[in-house]
Amino acid sequence: MTQELIIENSTSTQTSFKESGLRRISARDLLDNQTALLIEHGDNEYILRLTRNDKLLLTK
């Protein structure tokens, strides 16, 4: 089963993720064969983890 992300734009029309032009990267490529990744955003740091259940978890 494939889920499709729907994005609301400023004119309130719905655009599918495939049509949005957003960059796509696989979680495996993003994590670079690691189980965690530190993301810096402004003055904040977040950790993106791959759980044992193959889920992504983002924590501050």
mmCIF file of the N, C-alpha and C atoms, coordinates in Angstrom:
data_MODEL
# 
_entry.id   MODEL 
# 
loop_
_atom_site.group_PDB 
_atom_site.id 
_atom_site.type_symbol 
_atom_site.label_atom_id 
_atom_site.label_alt_id 
_atom_site.label_comp_id 
_atom_site.label_asym_id 
_atom_site.label_entity_id 
_atom_site.label_seq_id 
_atom_site.pdbx_PDB_ins_code 
_atom_site.Cartn_x 
_atom_site.Cartn_y 
_atom_site.Cartn_z 
_atom_site.occupancy 
_atom_site.B_iso_or_equiv 
_atom_site.pdbx_formal_charge 
_atom_site.auth_seq_id 
_atom_site.auth_comp_id 
_atom_site.auth_asym_id 
_atom_site.auth_atom_id 
_atom_site.pdbx_PDB_model_num 
ATOM 1   N N  . MET A 1 1  ? 0.844  -1.174 0.000  1.00 0.00 ? 1  MET A N  1 
ATOM 2   C CA . MET A 1 1  ? 0.000  0.000  0.000  1.00 0.00 ? 1  MET A CA 1 
ATOM 3   C C  . MET A 1 1  ? 0.888  1.236  0.000  1.00 0.00 ? 1  MET A C  1 
ATOM 4   N N  . THR A 1 2  ? 0.695  2.145  -0.935 1.00 0.00 ? 2  THR A N  1 
ATOM 5   C CA . THR A 1 2  ? 1.473  3.360  -1.041 1.00 0.00 ? 2  THR A CA 1 
ATOM 6   C C  . THR A 1 2  ? 0.666  4.532  -0.520 1.00 0.00 ? 2  THR A C  1 
ATOM 7   N N  . GLN A 1 3  ? 1.285  5.325  0.341  1.00 0.00 ? 3  GLN A N  1 
ATOM 8   C CA . GLN A 1 3  ? 0.623  6.528  0.822  1.00 0.00 ? 3  GLN A CA 1 
ATOM 9   C C  . GLN A 1 3  ? 1.163  7.703  0.040  1.00 0.00 ? 3  GLN A C  1 
ATOM 10  N N  . GLU A 1 4  ? 0.309  8.663  -0.264 1.00 0.00 ? 4  GLU A N  1 
ATOM 11  C CA . GLU A 1 4  ? 0.718  9.838  -1.011 1.00 0.00 ? 4  GLU A CA 1 
ATOM 12  C C  . GLU A 1 4  ? 0.552  11.069 -0.135 1.00 0.00 ? 4  GLU A C  1 
ATOM 13  N N  . LEU A 1 5  ? 1.587  11.861 -0.031 1.00 0.00 ? 5  LEU A N  1 
ATOM 14  C CA . LEU A 1 5  ? 1.550  13.092 0.737  1.00 0.00 ? 5  LEU A CA 1 
ATOM 15  C C  . LEU A 1 5  ? 0.838  14.155 -0.081 1.00 0.00 ? 5  LEU A C  1 
ATOM 16  N N  . ILE A 1 6  ? -0.139 14.819 0.528  1.00 0.00 ? 6  ILE A N  1 
ATOM 17  C CA . ILE A 1 6  ? -0.855 15.905 -0.130 1.00 0.00 ? 6  ILE A CA 1 
ATOM 18  C C  . ILE A 1 6  ? -0.374 17.216 0.476  1.00 0.00 ? 6  ILE A C  1 
ATOM 19  N N  . ILE A 1 7  ? 0.001  18.163 -0.373 1.00 0.00 ? 7  ILE A N  1 
ATOM 20  C CA . ILE A 1 7  ? 0.535  19.446 0.063  1.00 0.00 ? 7  ILE A CA 1 
ATOM 21  C C  . ILE A 1 7  ? -0.470 20.534 -0.268 1.00 0.00 ? 7  ILE A C  1 
ATOM 22  N N  . GLU A 1 8  ? -0.786 21.350 0.737  1.00 0.00 ? 8  GLU A N  1 
ATOM 23  C CA . GLU A 1 8  ? -1.674 22.490 0.521  1.00 0.00 ? 8  GLU A CA 1 
ATOM 24  C C  . GLU A 1 8  ? -0.804 23.690 0.147  1.00 0.00 ? 8  GLU A C  1 
ATOM 25  N N  . ASN A 1 9  ? -1.114 24.319 -0.980 1.00 0.00 ? 9  ASN A N  1 
ATOM 26  C CA . ASN A 1 9  ? -0.357 25.517 -1.324 1.00 0.00 ? 9  ASN A CA 1 
ATOM 27  C C  . ASN A 1 9  ? -1.198 26.751 -1.027 1.00 0.00 ? 9  ASN A C  1 
ATOM 28  N N  . SER A 1 10 ? -0.688 27.940 -1.295 1.00 0.00 ? 10 SER A N  1 
ATOM 29  C CA . SER A 1 10 ? -1.331 29.188 -0.896 1.00 0.00 ? 10 SER A CA 1 
ATOM 30  C C  . SER A 1 10 ? -2.689 29.408 -1.547 1.00 0.00 ? 10 SER A C  1 
ATOM 31  N N  . THR A 1 11 ? -2.973 28.751 -2.657 1.00 0.00 ? 11 THR A N  1 
ATOM 32  C CA . THR A 1 11 ? -4.271 28.922 -3.308 1.00 0.00 ? 11 THR A CA 1 
ATOM 33  C C  . THR A 1 11 ? -5.259 27.839 -2.882 1.00 0.00 ? 11 THR A C  1 
ATOM 34  N N  . SER A 1 12 ? -4.870 27.044 -1.866 1.00 0.00 ? 12 SER A N  1 
ATOM 35  C CA . SER A 1 12 ? -5.704 25.992 -1.298 1.00 0.00 ? 12 SER A CA 1 
ATOM 36  C C  . SER A 1 12 ? -6.041 24.872 -2.284 1.00 0.00 ? 12 SER A C  1 
ATOM 37  N N  . THR A 1 13 ? -5.289 24.735 -3.350 1.00 0.00 ? 13 THR A N  1 
ATOM 38  C CA . THR A 1 13 ? -5.468 23.580 -4.226 1.00 0.00 ? 13 THR A CA 1 
ATOM 39  C C  . THR A 1 13 ? -4.525 22.497 -3.761 1.00 0.00 ? 13 THR A C  1 
ATOM 40  N N  . GLN A 1 14 ? -4.913 21.260 -3.930 1.00 0.00 ? 14 GLN A N  1 
ATOM 41  C CA . GLN A 1 14 ? -4.078 20.153 -3.475 1.00 0.00 ? 14 GLN A CA 1 
ATOM 42  C C  . GLN A 1 14 ? -3.167 19.688 -4.590 1.00 0.00 ? 14 GLN A C  1 
ATOM 43  N N  . THR A 1 15 ? -1.906 19.426 -4.228 1.00 0.00 ? 15 THR A N  1 
ATOM 44  C CA . THR A 1 15 ? -0.902 18.941 -5.160 1.00 0.00 ? 15 THR A CA 1 
ATOM 45  C C  . THR A 1 15 ? -0.310 17.670 -4.577 1.00 0.00 ? 15 THR A C  1 
ATOM 46  N N  . SER A 1 16 ? -0.185 16.626 -5.369 1.00 0.00 ? 16 SER A N  1 
ATOM 47  C CA . SER A 1 16 ? 0.432  15.406 -4.860 1.00 0.00 ? 16 SER A CA 1 
ATOM 48  C C  . SER A 1 16 ? 1.935  15.616 -4.734 1.00 0.00 ? 16 SER A C  1 
ATOM 49  N N  . PHE A 1 17 ? 2.554  14.809 -3.898 1.00 0.00 ? 17 PHE A N  1 
ATOM 50  C CA . PHE A 1 17 ? 3.991  14.908 -3.688 1.00 0.00 ? 17 PHE A CA 1 
ATOM 51  C C  . PHE A 1 17 ? 4.741  14.759 -5.001 1.00 0.00 ? 17 PHE A C  1 
ATOM 52  N N  . LYS A 1 18 ? 4.288  13.840 -5.851 1.00 0.00 ? 18 LYS A N  1 
ATOM 53  C CA . LYS A 1 18 ? 4.963  13.605 -7.121 1.00 0.00 ? 18 LYS A CA 1 
ATOM 54  C C  . LYS A 1 18 ? 4.952  14.844 -8.005 1.00 0.00 ? 18 LYS A C  1 
ATOM 55  N N  . GLU A 1 19 ? 3.909  15.651 -7.906 1.00 0.00 ? 19 GLU A N  1 
ATOM 56  C CA . GLU A 1 19 ? 3.780  16.851 -8.733 1.00 0.00 ? 19 GLU A CA 1 
ATOM 57  C C  . GLU A 1 19 ? 4.391  18.090 -8.085 1.00 0.00 ? 19 GLU A C  1 
ATOM 58  N N  . SER A 1 20 ? 4.812  17.992 -6.833 1.00 0.00 ? 20 SER A N  1 
ATOM 59  C CA . SER A 1 20 ? 5.246  19.163 -6.084 1.00 0.00 ? 20 SER A CA 1 
ATOM 60  C C  . SER A 1 20 ? 6.628  19.672 -6.473 1.00 0.00 ? 20 SER A C  1 
ATOM 61  N N  . GLY A 1 21 ? 7.469  18.818 -7.060 1.00 0.00 ? 21 GLY A N  1 
ATOM 62  C CA . GLY A 1 21 ? 8.817  19.227 -7.405 1.00 0.00 ? 21 GLY A CA 1 
ATOM 63  C C  . GLY A 1 21 ? 9.775  19.161 -6.230 1.00 0.00 ? 21 GLY A C  1 
ATOM 64  N N  . LEU A 1 22 ? 9.328  18.626 -5.085 1.00 0.00 ? 22 LEU A N  1 
ATOM 65  C CA . LEU A 1 22 ? 10.208 18.514 -3.925 1.00 0.00 ? 22 LEU A CA 1 
ATOM 66  C C  . LEU A 1 22 ? 11.289 17.481 -4.178 1.00 0.00 ? 22 LEU A C  1 
ATOM 67  N N  . ARG A 1 23 ? 12.456 17.716 -3.621 1.00 0.00 ? 23 ARG A N  1 
ATOM 68  C CA . ARG A 1 23 ? 13.560 16.775 -3.745 1.00 0.00 ? 23 ARG A CA 1 
ATOM 69  C C  . ARG A 1 23 ? 13.251 15.513 -2.953 1.00 0.00 ? 23 ARG A C  1 
ATOM 70  N N  . ARG A 1 24 ? 13.548 14.366 -3.495 1.00 0.00 ? 24 ARG A N  1 
ATOM 71  C CA . ARG A 1 24 ? 13.289 13.087 -2.835 1.00 0.00 ? 24 ARG A CA 1 
ATOM 72  C C  . ARG A 1 24 ? 14.617 12.401 -2.561 1.00 0.00 ? 24 ARG A C  1 
ATOM 73  N N  . ILE A 1 25 ? 14.769 11.895 -1.325 1.00 0.00 ? 25 ILE A N  1 
ATOM 74  C CA . ILE A 1 25 ? 15.961 11.140 -0.948 1.00 0.00 ? 25 ILE A CA 1 
ATOM 75  C C  . ILE A 1 25 ? 15.512 9.985  -0.057 1.00 0.00 ? 25 ILE A C  1 
ATOM 76  N N  . SER A 1 26 ? 16.096 8.833  -0.252 1.00 0.00 ? 26 SER A N  1 
ATOM 77  C CA . SER A 1 26 ? 15.710 7.686  0.574  1.00 0.00 ? 26 SER A CA 1 
ATOM 78  C C  . SER A 1 26 ? 16.312 7.846  1.974  1.00 0.00 ? 26 SER A C  1 
ATOM 79  N N  . ALA A 1 27 ? 15.626 7.305  2.953  1.00 0.00 ? 27 ALA A N  1 
ATOM 80  C CA . ALA A 1 27 ? 16.113 7.371  4.331  1.00 0.00 ? 27 ALA A CA 1 
ATOM 81  C C  . ALA A 1 27 ? 17.453 6.657  4.460  1.00 0.00 ? 27 ALA A C  1 
ATOM 82  N N  . ARG A 1 28 ? 17.608 5.561  3.747  1.00 0.00 ? 28 ARG A N  1 
ATOM 83  C CA . ARG A 1 28 ? 18.881 4.825  3.793  1.00 0.00 ? 28 ARG A CA 1 
ATOM 84  C C  . ARG A 1 28 ? 20.037 5.689  3.280  1.00 0.00 ? 28 ARG A C  1 
ATOM 85  N N  . ASP A 1 29 ? 19.805 6.424  2.194  1.00 0.00 ? 29 ASP A N  1 
ATOM 86  C CA . ASP A 1 29 ? 20.845 7.315  1.675  1.00 0.00 ? 29 ASP A CA 1 
ATOM 87  C C  . ASP A 1 29 ? 21.110 8.469  2.638  1.00 0.00 ? 29 ASP A C  1 
ATOM 88  N N  . LEU A 1 30 ? 20.053 8.998  3.227  1.00 0.00 ? 30 LEU A N  1 
ATOM 89  C CA . LEU A 1 30 ? 20.198 10.115 4.169  1.00 0.00 ? 30 LEU A CA 1 
ATOM 90  C C  . LEU A 1 30 ? 20.996 9.690  5.396  1.00 0.00 ? 30 LEU A C  1 
ATOM 91  N N  . LEU A 1 31 ? 20.703 8.512  5.917  1.00 0.00 ? 31 LEU A N  1 
ATOM 92  C CA . LEU A 1 31 ? 21.406 8.011  7.105  1.00 0.00 ? 31 LEU A CA 1 
ATOM 93  C C  . LEU A 1 31 ? 22.783 7.449  6.784  1.00 0.00 ? 31 LEU A C  1 
ATOM 94  N N  . ASP A 1 32 ? 23.066 7.213  5.520  1.00 0.00 ? 32 ASP A N  1 
ATOM 95  C CA . ASP A 1 32 ? 24.377 6.736  5.073  1.00 0.00 ? 32 ASP A CA 1 
ATOM 96  C C  . ASP A 1 32 ? 24.821 5.476  5.821  1.00 0.00 ? 32 ASP A C  1 
ATOM 97  N N  . ASN A 1 33 ? 23.910 4.479  5.873  1.00 0.00 ? 33 ASN A N  1 
ATOM 98  C CA . ASN A 1 33 ? 24.171 3.189  6.525  1.00 0.00 ? 33 ASN A CA 1 
ATOM 99  C C  . ASN A 1 33 ? 24.436 3.297  8.024  1.00 0.00 ? 33 ASN A C  1 
ATOM 100 N N  . GLN A 1 34 ? 24.013 4.387  8.652  1.00 0.00 ? 34 GLN A N  1 
ATOM 101 C CA . GLN A 1 34 ? 24.082 4.553  10.101 1.00 0.00 ? 34 GLN A CA 1 
ATOM 102 C C  . GLN A 1 34 ? 22.669 4.397  10.661 1.00 0.00 ? 34 GLN A C  1 
ATOM 103 N N  . THR A 1 35 ? 22.528 4.384  11.974 1.00 0.00 ? 35 THR A N  1 
ATOM 104 C CA . THR A 1 35 ? 21.205 4.290  12.575 1.00 0.00 ? 35 THR A CA 1 
ATOM 105 C C  . THR A 1 35 ? 20.711 5.629  13.114 1.00 0.00 ? 35 THR A C  1 
ATOM 106 N N  . ALA A 1 36 ? 21.576 6.653  13.076 1.00 0.00 ? 36 ALA A N  1 
ATOM 107 C CA . ALA A 1 36 ? 21.178 7.967  13.580 1.00 0.00 ? 36 ALA A CA 1 
ATOM 108 C C  . ALA A 1 36 ? 21.923 9.063  12.830 1.00 0.00 ? 36 ALA A C  1 
ATOM 109 N N  . LEU A 1 37 ? 21.310 10.239 12.860 1.00 0.00 ? 37 LEU A N  1 
ATOM 110 C CA . LEU A 1 37 ? 21.850 11.392 12.147 1.00 0.00 ? 37 LEU A CA 1 
ATOM 111 C C  . LEU A 1 37 ? 21.513 12.644 12.938 1.00 0.00 ? 37 LEU A C  1 
ATOM 112 N N  . LEU A 1 38 ? 22.454 13.554 13.107 1.00 0.00 ? 38 LEU A N  1 
ATOM 113 C CA . LEU A 1 38 ? 22.234 14.815 13.800 1.00 0.00 ? 38 LEU A CA 1 
ATOM 114 C C  . LEU A 1 38 ? 21.901 15.882 12.764 1.00 0.00 ? 38 LEU A C  1 
ATOM 115 N N  . ILE A 1 39 ? 20.782 16.570 12.966 1.00 0.00 ? 39 ILE A N  1 
ATOM 116 C CA . ILE A 1 39 ? 20.342 17.626 12.052 1.00 0.00 ? 39 ILE A CA 1 
ATOM 117 C C  . ILE A 1 39 ? 20.405 18.952 12.782 1.00 0.00 ? 39 ILE A C  1 
ATOM 118 N N  . GLU A 1 40 ? 21.124 19.911 12.225 1.00 0.00 ? 40 GLU A N  1 
ATOM 119 C CA . GLU A 1 40 ? 21.182 21.254 12.783 1.00 0.00 ? 40 GLU A CA 1 
ATOM 120 C C  . GLU A 1 40 ? 20.195 22.138 12.039 1.00 0.00 ? 40 GLU A C  1 
ATOM 121 N N  . HIS A 1 41 ? 19.362 22.847 12.802 1.00 0.00 ? 41 HIS A N  1 
ATOM 122 C CA . HIS A 1 41 ? 18.398 23.775 12.220 1.00 0.00 ? 41 HIS A CA 1 
ATOM 123 C C  . HIS A 1 41 ? 18.395 25.029 13.075 1.00 0.00 ? 41 HIS A C  1 
ATOM 124 N N  . GLY A 1 42 ? 19.020 26.087 12.550 1.00 0.00 ? 42 GLY A N  1 
ATOM 125 C CA . GLY A 1 42 ? 19.179 27.299 13.353 1.00 0.00 ? 42 GLY A CA 1 
ATOM 126 C C  . GLY A 1 42 ? 20.024 26.988 14.571 1.00 0.00 ? 42 GLY A C  1 
ATOM 127 N N  . ASP A 1 43 ? 19.521 27.345 15.738 1.00 0.00 ? 43 ASP A N  1 
ATOM 128 C CA . ASP A 1 43 ? 20.229 27.072 16.990 1.00 0.00 ? 43 ASP A CA 1 
ATOM 129 C C  . ASP A 1 43 ? 19.835 25.737 17.605 1.00 0.00 ? 43 ASP A C  1 
ATOM 130 N N  . ASN A 1 44 ? 18.997 24.979 16.934 1.00 0.00 ? 44 ASN A N  1 
ATOM 131 C CA . ASN A 1 44 ? 18.499 23.710 17.467 1.00 0.00 ? 44 ASN A CA 1 
ATOM 132 C C  . ASN A 1 44 ? 19.168 22.519 16.802 1.00 0.00 ? 44 ASN A C  1 
ATOM 133 N N  . GLU A 1 45 ? 19.235 21.425 17.558 1.00 0.00 ? 45 GLU A N  1 
ATOM 134 C CA . GLU A 1 45 ? 19.744 20.165 17.031 1.00 0.00 ? 45 GLU A CA 1 
ATOM 135 C C  . GLU A 1 45 ? 18.671 19.101 17.188 1.00 0.00 ? 45 GLU A C  1 
ATOM 136 N N  . TYR A 1 46 ? 18.516 18.282 16.181 1.00 0.00 ? 46 TYR A N  1 
ATOM 137 C CA . TYR A 1 46 ? 17.550 17.193 16.172 1.00 0.00 ? 46 TYR A CA 1 
ATOM 138 C C  . TYR A 1 46 ? 18.282 15.904 15.822 1.00 0.00 ? 46 TYR A C  1 
ATOM 139 N N  . ILE A 1 47 ? 17.794 14.803 16.339 1.00 0.00 ? 47 ILE A N  1 
ATOM 140 C CA . ILE A 1 47 ? 18.363 13.503 16.008 1.00 0.00 ? 47 ILE A CA 1 
ATOM 141 C C  . ILE A 1 47 ? 17.309 12.701 15.251 1.00 0.00 ? 47 ILE A C  1 
ATOM 142 N N  . LEU A 1 48 ? 17.676 12.235 14.074 1.00 0.00 ? 48 LEU A N  1 
ATOM 143 C CA . LEU A 1 48 ? 16.835 11.353 13.281 1.00 0.00 ? 48 LEU A CA 1 
ATOM 144 C C  . LEU A 1 48 ? 17.372 9.949  13.471 1.00 0.00 ? 48 LEU A C  1 
ATOM 145 N N  . ARG A 1 49 ? 16.520 9.051  14.003 1.00 0.00 ? 49 ARG A N  1 
ATOM 146 C CA . ARG A 1 49 ? 16.941 7.683  14.291 1.00 0.00 ? 49 ARG A CA 1 
ATOM 147 C C  . ARG A 1 49 ? 16.106 6.686  13.494 1.00 0.00 ? 49 ARG A C  1 
ATOM 148 N N  . LEU A 1 50 ? 16.746 5.609  13.107 1.00 0.00 ? 50 LEU A N  1 
ATOM 149 C CA . LEU A 1 50 ? 16.063 4.472  12.517 1.00 0.00 ? 50 LEU A CA 1 
ATOM 150 C C  . LEU A 1 50 ? 15.883 3.444  13.633 1.00 0.00 ? 50 LEU A C  1 
ATOM 151 N N  . THR A 1 51 ? 14.646 3.117  13.959 1.00 0.00 ? 51 THR A N  1 
ATOM 152 C CA . THR A 1 51 ? 14.374 2.205  15.070 1.00 0.00 ? 51 THR A CA 1 
ATOM 153 C C  . THR A 1 51 ? 14.541 0.750  14.648 1.00 0.00 ? 51 THR A C  1 
ATOM 154 N N  . ARG A 1 52 ? 14.502 -0.132 15.628 1.00 0.00 ? 52 ARG A N  1 
ATOM 155 C CA . ARG A 1 52 ? 14.584 -1.570 15.350 1.00 0.00 ? 52 ARG A CA 1 
ATOM 156 C C  . ARG A 1 52 ? 13.397 -2.050 14.530 1.00 0.00 ? 52 ARG A C  1 
ATOM 157 N N  . ASN A 1 53 ? 12.294 -1.315 14.595 1.00 0.00 ? 53 ASN A N  1 
ATOM 158 C CA . ASN A 1 53 ? 11.093 -1.665 13.840 1.00 0.00 ? 53 ASN A CA 1 
ATOM 159 C C  . ASN A 1 53 ? 11.072 -1.008 12.463 1.00 0.00 ? 53 ASN A C  1 
ATOM 160 N N  . ASP A 1 54 ? 12.223 -0.481 12.033 1.00 0.00 ? 54 ASP A N  1 
ATOM 161 C CA . ASP A 1 54 ? 12.372 0.151  10.721 1.00 0.00 ? 54 ASP A CA 1 
ATOM 162 C C  . ASP A 1 54 ? 11.485 1.389  10.568 1.00 0.00 ? 54 ASP A C  1 
ATOM 163 N N  . LYS A 1 55 ? 11.322 2.150  11.662 1.00 0.00 ? 55 LYS A N  1 
ATOM 164 C CA . LYS A 1 55 ? 10.570 3.403  11.650 1.00 0.00 ? 55 LYS A CA 1 
ATOM 165 C C  . LYS A 1 55 ? 11.560 4.541  11.851 1.00 0.00 ? 55 LYS A C  1 
ATOM 166 N N  . LEU A 1 56 ? 11.206 5.725  11.369 1.00 0.00 ? 56 LEU A N  1 
ATOM 167 C CA . LEU A 1 56 ? 12.032 6.907  11.602 1.00 0.00 ? 56 LEU A CA 1 
ATOM 168 C C  . LEU A 1 56 ? 11.493 7.675  12.792 1.00 0.00 ? 56 LEU A C  1 
ATOM 169 N N  . LEU A 1 57 ? 12.389 8.141  13.657 1.00 0.00 ? 57 LEU A N  1 
ATOM 170 C CA . LEU A 1 57 ? 12.021 8.886  14.839 1.00 0.00 ? 57 LEU A CA 1 
ATOM 171 C C  . LEU A 1 57 ? 12.866 10.158 14.880 1.00 0.00 ? 57 LEU A C  1 
ATOM 172 N N  . LEU A 1 58 ? 12.198 11.316 14.916 1.00 0.00 ? 58 LEU A N  1 
ATOM 173 C CA . LEU A 1 58 ? 12.884 12.604 14.978 1.00 0.00 ? 58 LEU A CA 1 
ATOM 174 C C  . LEU A 1 58 ? 12.663 13.196 16.363 1.00 0.00 ? 58 LEU A C  1 
ATOM 175 N N  . THR A 1 59 ? 13.757 13.462 17.084 1.00 0.00 ? 59 THR A N  1 
ATOM 176 C CA . THR A 1 59 ? 13.656 14.025 18.427 1.00 0.00 ? 59 THR A CA 1 
ATOM 177 C C  . THR A 1 59 ? 14.519 15.268 18.532 1.00 0.00 ? 59 THR A C  1 
ATOM 178 N N  . LYS A 1 60 ? 14.124 16.139 19.453 1.00 0.00 ? 60 LYS A N  1 
ATOM 179 C CA . LYS A 1 60 ? 14.871 17.379 19.685 1.00 0.00 ? 60 LYS A CA 1 
ATOM 180 C C  . LYS A 1 60 ? 15.834 17.173 20.820 1.00 0.00 ? 60 LYS A C  1 
# 
